[in-house]
């Protein structure tokens, strides 16, 4: 197990919450961490900044620019949503959903992790937004 590295991005359709709302299209999710003991990855969803600049300014979102240095894991300026907690079962085929072996540049990743952890520790994440998806669910949604 553990074919993915924190900082890599997978592209999947996912369940946004526990009430069953499912994304209509694939979204990029950055690997935040890998819990080897419990066998899951914690991921956070990217969303494009274009047309949503007002959303990106909310304290629950962290802007990531695709330049300085040039990023290969995202193609557009984006923001990461930090007011959710997504956990995906660690299984070998999950690595099939990455488009590149690259990771987000180290300085941006470190900045993201610091902001993400601070947000997660400072705010109560609504139970509806703490989502666990197992292999079967991921594979079913991404046929």
C-alpha positions in Angstrom: 0.0 0.0 0.0 1.0 3.6 0.1 1.6 4.3 -3.6 0.9 8.0 -3.2 3.0 10.7 -1.6 1.8 13.8 0.3 1.8 16.7 -2.2 0.7 14.5 -5.1 -2.8 15.1 -6.7 -5.5 12.6 -7.6 -8.4 13.4 -9.9 -11.6 11.8 -8.8 -15.4 12.1 -8.5 -16.1 12.1 -4.8 -18.8 12.4 -2.2 -18.7 15.9 -0.9 -20.5 15.2 2.4 -22.3 12.5 4.4 -25.7 13.5 3.1 -24.7 11.9 -0.2 -23.9 14.9 -2.5 -21.6 13.6 -5.2 -19.5 15.7 -7.6 -20.7 15.7 -11.2 -17.1 15.9 -12.5 -13.6 14.9 -11.4 -11.9 17.3 -9.0 -8.3 17.4 -8.1 -7.5 16.4 -4.5 -4.1 16.9 -2.9 -2.7 14.3 -0.6 -2.3 16.0 2.7 -1.1 13.0 4.7 -1.0 9.2 4.8 -2.1 7.3 7.9 -0.3 4.0 7.4 -1.7 2.4 10.6 -5.4 3.2 9.7 -4.7 2.7 6.0 -6.1 5.9 4.6 -5.0 9.1 2.9 -6.3 12.5 4.0 -6.9 14.7 1.0 -8.2 18.2 0.4 -10.1 19.4 -2.7 -8.7 22.0 -5.1 -11.1 24.4 -6.8 -10.2 26.8 -9.6 -9.8 30.4 -8.6 -11.2 31.8 -11.8 -14.6 33.4 -11.2 -14.5 32.4 -7.5 -12.0 34.9 -6.1 -14.5 35.9 -3.5 -14.7 32.3 -2.2 -11.0 32.0 -2.1 -10.7 34.9 0.3 -12.7 33.1 3.0 -10.6 31.9 5.9 -11.7 28.3 5.1 -9.8 28.4 1.8 -6.0 28.6 1.0 -5.0 30.1 -2.4 -2.3 28.2 -4.3 -0.9 29.9 -7.4 0.3 27.8 -10.4 3.5 29.9 -10.9 6.5 31.0 -8.8 7.6 28.2 -9.1 5.6 26.7 -12.0 3.5 23.8 -10.8 2.7 20.7 -12.7 0.1 19.3 -10.4 -2.3 22.2 -11.0 -2.8 24.1 -14.3 -4.7 27.1 -12.9 -4.5 29.3 -9.9 -6.6 27.5 -7.3 -7.6 27.3 -3.7 -7.8 24.4 -1.3 -10.9 23.9 0.8 -9.9 23.4 4.4 -13.4 23.2 6.0 -13.8 19.5 5.0 -12.0 16.4 6.1 -11.7 13.8 3.3 -10.3 10.4 4.0 -9.8 7.8 1.3 -8.9 4.2 1.9 -5.3 3.3 1.0 -5.4 0.7 -1.8 -3.0 0.1 -4.7 -5.3 1.2 -7.6 -5.9 4.6 -6.1 -2.6 5.6 -7.6 -4.2 5.2 -11.1 -6.0 8.5 -10.5 -2.9 10.7 -10.5 -2.0 12.4 -13.7 1.6 13.0 -12.8 4.2 11.6 -10.4 5.0 15.3 -9.5 4.1 16.9 -6.2 3.3 20.5 -5.3 6.5 22.5 -4.8 7.8 22.0 -1.2 7.4 25.6 -0.1 3.8 25.8 -1.2 3.1 22.4 0.2 4.6 23.3 3.6 2.6 26.5 3.6 -0.6 24.6 2.8 -0.1 22.0 5.5 0.5 24.7 8.1 -2.7 26.6 7.1 -4.7 23.3 6.8 -3.6 22.0 10.2 -4.2 25.4 11.9 -7.7 25.6 10.3 -8.5 22.0 11.3 -7.4 22.6 14.9 -9.0 26.0 15.2 -12.5 25.2 13.9 -15.0 22.5 14.4 -15.5 20.6 11.2 -19.2 19.7 10.7 -19.8 15.9 11.0 -21.5 16.1 7.6 -18.2 17.3 6.1 -16.0 14.5 7.6 -16.1 12.0 4.7 -14.5 8.6 4.5 -14.6 6.8 1.2 -13.5 3.2 0.8 -12.1 1.5 -2.3 -15.5 0.2 -3.4 -17.1 3.7 -3.3 -14.2 5.4 -5.1 -14.1 2.8 -7.8 -17.9 2.9 -8.2 -18.0 6.7 -8.6 -15.1 6.7 -11.0 -16.1 4.1 -13.6 
